[in-house]
């Protein structure tokens, strides 16, 4: 008899009072888009409230999820999106029923927060002496309420094993894609990102974007050159050559490139080369030196330096970590 397919990983999204609708929908959108090569859904996502009753949103309407507190015990992962009405944000307290439900679930469940959802976990004590993040504008308030939490204010998200937290709402997208990548590898995460029409990954240690002005629109774009770069990553890519492809001067090309991407051409090329190397390490058995050449680093030594600076590990360690069967956080019913 053919082997049974493993059960989908179960995700419960907990809607609390005055939840932000955008943040509430992030987990369902990303995890529902995560499918294997046969099209099988790898996650089952439901939205719940603590008592099964409707809750208000901060957008002026109420929602009535079909599930209640039992979902927290059922779930392999619990997601807490931005809870603007929570007393945890106001004064660091939490209603006893919610605190009990979360601490009981956390015994064997992965806990994920989006934006100020980290206040809720911190109020339970689950973040004490652990790393976490929250929206940059709440940094000082968070620290005053929860001095025992190691808050990292300048990152997009934090992965602290079974507890993960993200900064603003868009960083929740990055965190959910990071979880898919951690559970199932880059191929699945990249397919999910394409389905959601978002970039495949941003590093968690990338700084939060704080009040960055939007560049003025210009009549030209470096988009075609960026695509050309991706098609020629293994080749030397000198700035004059890029400007020549963009049919402009080096100075104008550099200015336009930074306006459109927020990075210099060299920084952007390095990001793409690291992404290419990570993809090859996860999906092929190519020798490290070959991966380095195909990604444009030239040598394994150079790849090791840049990969360690970007993600903190060597190529070999990265491959052993991410080139695996679907991750450690499978459904409990699947063993």
C-alpha positions in Angstrom: 0.0 0.0 0.0 1.3 3.5 -0.7 2.4 5.5 2.3 -0.1 7.9 3.7 0.6 11.6 3.1 1.6 13.4 6.3 -1.1 15.6 7.9 -0.9 19.3 7.2 0.8 21.4 9.9 -2.0 23.0 11.9 -2.0 26.8 12.4 -4.5 28.7 14.6 -4.6 32.5 14.2 -5.9 34.0 17.4 -8.0 37.2 16.9 -8.1 39.4 19.9 -10.0 42.7 20.4 -9.3 45.5 17.9 -7.2 43.2 15.7 -5.8 44.8 12.6 -7.5 43.1 9.6 -4.4 43.2 7.4 -2.3 41.5 10.1 -5.0 39.0 10.8 -5.0 37.7 7.3 -1.2 37.4 6.8 -0.8 33.9 8.2 -3.7 32.4 6.3 -2.6 34.0 3.0 1.0 32.8 3.3 0.5 29.4 4.8 -2.4 28.5 2.5 -0.1 29.3 -0.5 2.5 26.8 0.7 2.1 23.6 -1.3 4.3 20.7 -2.3 5.3 19.9 -5.8 2.0 17.9 -6.3 -0.1 20.9 -5.1 -0.9 19.4 -1.7 -1.5 22.0 1.0 1.2 21.8 3.7 -0.7 23.8 6.3 -4.2 23.9 7.6 -5.1 27.4 8.9 -8.1 28.4 11.0 -8.9 31.7 12.7 -10.3 31.6 16.2 -11.1 33.8 19.2 -10.6 32.9 22.9 -14.3 32.2 23.5 -15.6 31.7 20.0 -17.4 35.1 20.1 -17.0 37.9 17.6 -14.3 40.5 18.1 -13.9 44.0 16.9 -11.3 45.2 14.4 -9.5 48.5 14.4 -11.1 49.1 11.0 -14.6 49.7 12.3 -16.2 46.3 11.8 -16.4 43.0 13.7 -15.5 39.5 12.7 -16.9 36.2 13.9 -14.4 33.3 13.4 -15.9 29.8 13.6 -13.6 28.5 16.2 -12.8 29.0 19.9 -10.2 28.2 22.6 -10.0 24.5 21.7 -8.1 25.5 18.6 -5.1 26.5 20.6 -4.6 23.0 21.9 -5.3 21.6 18.4 -2.7 23.8 16.7 1.0 23.0 16.0 1.5 26.8 15.6 -0.4 29.7 17.1 -0.2 33.1 15.5 -1.1 36.3 17.4 -1.7 39.3 15.1 -1.7 42.9 16.2 -4.2 43.1 19.2 -4.7 46.9 19.5 -7.3 46.5 22.3 -5.2 44.3 24.5 -4.5 45.4 28.1 -1.0 43.8 27.5 -0.2 46.8 25.3 -1.7 49.4 27.8 -0.2 48.2 31.0 1.4 44.8 30.6 -1.5 42.8 32.0 -3.6 40.0 30.5 -6.9 38.5 31.4 -6.3 35.3 33.3 -8.2 33.0 30.9 -6.1 34.2 27.9 -2.8 33.9 29.9 -3.7 30.4 30.9 -4.7 29.3 27.4 -1.5 30.6 25.9 0.9 29.2 28.5 -0.8 25.8 28.3 -0.6 25.8 24.5 3.1 26.9 24.6 4.2 23.6 26.2 4.4 22.0 22.8 3.3 24.6 20.3 5.2 27.1 18.2 4.1 30.6 19.1 4.3 33.4 16.5 3.5 37.1 16.9 2.9 39.9 14.4 3.7 43.5 15.4 2.4 44.3 18.9 1.3 40.7 19.4 4.6 40.3 21.2 3.1 42.3 24.1 0.6 39.5 24.6 3.3 36.8 24.9 5.5 39.0 27.0 2.6 39.5 29.4 2.3 35.7 30.0 6.0 35.6 30.9 6.8 33.3 27.9 9.3 35.9 26.5 11.3 36.3 29.7 15.0 36.0 29.0 14.3 35.3 25.3 14.8 37.4 22.2 11.9 39.2 20.6 10.9 42.2 18.5 8.0 44.5 18.0 7.0 47.6 16.0 9.7 50.3 16.3 7.4 52.9 17.7 6.6 50.8 20.7 10.2 50.0 21.7 10.5 52.2 24.8 7.1 51.3 26.1 7.7 47.6 25.6 11.0 47.8 27.5 9.4 49.7 30.4 6.7 47.0 30.7 8.9 43.9 30.1 12.5 44.5 31.2 13.2 40.8 31.3 12.7 40.4 27.5 15.8 40.8 25.3 14.1 43.2 22.8 15.8 43.6 19.4 14.2 46.8 18.1 16.0 47.2 14.8 15.1 43.9 13.0 12.3 42.7 10.9 11.7 39.4 12.8 13.3 37.2 15.4 13.4 33.4 15.3 14.0 32.1 18.9 13.3 28.4 18.2 9.7 27.8 19.3 8.8 31.5 19.7 9.0 33.9 16.8 8.1 37.5 16.5 7.9 40.1 13.8 7.9 43.9 13.7 5.2 45.7 11.7 2.6 44.0 9.6 4.6 43.6 6.4 7.4 42.0 8.5 4.8 39.4 9.4 4.8 38.4 5.7 8.6 38.0 5.9 8.3 35.9 9.1 5.7 33.6 7.8 7.7 33.0 4.6 10.7 32.4 6.8 8.7 29.8 8.7 7.7 28.1 5.5 11.3 28.1 4.3 12.4 26.7 7.7 9.8 24.0 7.6 9.9 23.0 3.9 12.9 24.6 2.2 13.3 27.4 -0.4 11.4 25.8 -3.3 8.1 25.7 -1.3 8.7 29.2 0.2 9.5 30.7 -3.2 6.3 29.2 -4.7 4.3 30.7 -1.8 5.9 34.1 -2.2 5.1 34.1 -6.0 1.5 33.2 -5.2 1.3 36.1 -2.7 3.3 38.4 -5.1 5.9 39.3 -2.4 9.7 39.0 -2.4 10.8 35.5 -1.5 12.8 36.5 1.6 14.2 39.3 3.6 16.7 38.5 6.4 15.3 38.9 9.9 18.2 41.0 10.9 17.5 43.6 8.2 16.6 46.9 9.8 13.0 48.1 10.1 12.1 50.8 7.7 11.4 53.9 9.7 10.0 57.0 8.0 11.9 56.6 4.8 10.7 59.1 2.1 9.3 57.7 -1.1 11.5 58.5 -4.0 10.1 60.6 -6.8 9.0 58.7 -9.9 11.3 59.1 -12.9 10.9 58.5 -16.5 13.5 55.7 -16.4 13.9 52.6 -14.4 16.8 50.2 -13.6 14.4 47.3 -13.7 15.6 45.8 -17.0 19.2 46.0 -15.8 18.3 44.3 -12.5 16.8 41.5 -14.5 19.9 41.3 -16.7 22.0 41.1 -13.5 20.0 38.1 -12.3 20.6 36.4 -15.6 24.3 37.0 -15.4 25.1 36.6 -11.7 27.9 34.2 -12.3 29.8 36.8 -14.4 31.8 39.8 -13.2 29.5 42.8 -12.8 31.4 46.0 -12.7 29.4 49.2 -12.1 30.4 50.8 -15.4 29.1 47.7 -17.2 25.8 48.0 -15.4 25.5 51.7 -16.2 26.3 51.0 -19.8 23.5 48.4 -19.9 21.2 51.0 -18.4 22.3 53.5 -21.1 23.2 56.1 -18.6 26.2 57.5 -16.7 27.5 55.7 -13.6 26.4 58.6 -11.4 22.9 58.7 -12.7 22.5 54.9 -12.7 23.7 54.7 -9.1 21.3 57.4 -8.0 18.3 55.8 -9.8 19.2 52.4 -8.5 19.3 53.5 -4.9 16.1 55.5 -5.3 14.3 52.3 -6.7 15.8 49.7 -4.4 17.1 51.5 -1.3 20.5 49.9 -1.9 23.6 50.6 -3.9 24.2 48.4 -7.0 27.0 46.6 -5.2 24.8 45.9 -2.1 21.9 44.7 -4.3 24.1 42.4 -6.3 25.6 40.9 -3.2 22.1 40.2 -1.8 21.1 38.4 -5.0 24.3 36.4 -5.0 23.7 35.3 -1.5 20.1 34.4 -2.4 21.4 32.3 -5.4 24.0 30.5 -3.3 21.4 29.7 -0.6 19.0 28.3 -3.2 21.8 26.1 -4.7 22.9 24.9 -1.3 19.3 24.0 -0.4 18.3 22.3 -3.7 21.5 20.8 -5.2 24.5 18.6 -4.2 26.9 20.9 -6.1 30.3 21.2 -4.4 30.8 24.5 -2.4 33.3 25.9 -4.9 30.8 25.3 -7.8 28.0 26.9 -5.8 30.3 29.9 -5.3 31.1 30.2 -9.0 27.5 29.8 -10.1 26.5 32.5 -7.7 29.2 34.9 -8.8 31.5 34.7 -5.7 34.4 33.2 -7.6 35.7 31.0 -4.8 34.4 29.0 -1.9 36.5 31.2 0.5 34.6 34.3 -0.6 31.3 32.6 -0.4 32.0 31.4 3.1 32.9 35.0 4.2 29.8 36.5 2.8 27.4 33.8 3.8 28.7 33.8 7.4 28.3 37.6 7.5 24.7 37.3 6.1 23.3 34.4 8.1 26.0 33.5 10.6 26.9 30.0 9.4 29.2 28.4 6.8 27.9 27.0 3.5 28.2 23.4 4.8 26.3 24.1 8.0 23.7 26.0 6.0 23.2 23.1 3.7 22.9 20.5 6.5 20.3 22.8 8.2 18.1 23.6 5.2 18.5 20.6 2.8 16.1 18.3 4.6 12.7 16.8 4.5 9.8 18.9 5.6 10.7 20.5 8.9 10.7 19.6 12.5 7.4 21.3 13.1 5.1 18.8 11.4 1.6 18.0 12.6 1.5 16.2 15.9 -0.9 13.7 14.5 1.7 12.8 11.9 4.2 12.0 14.6 
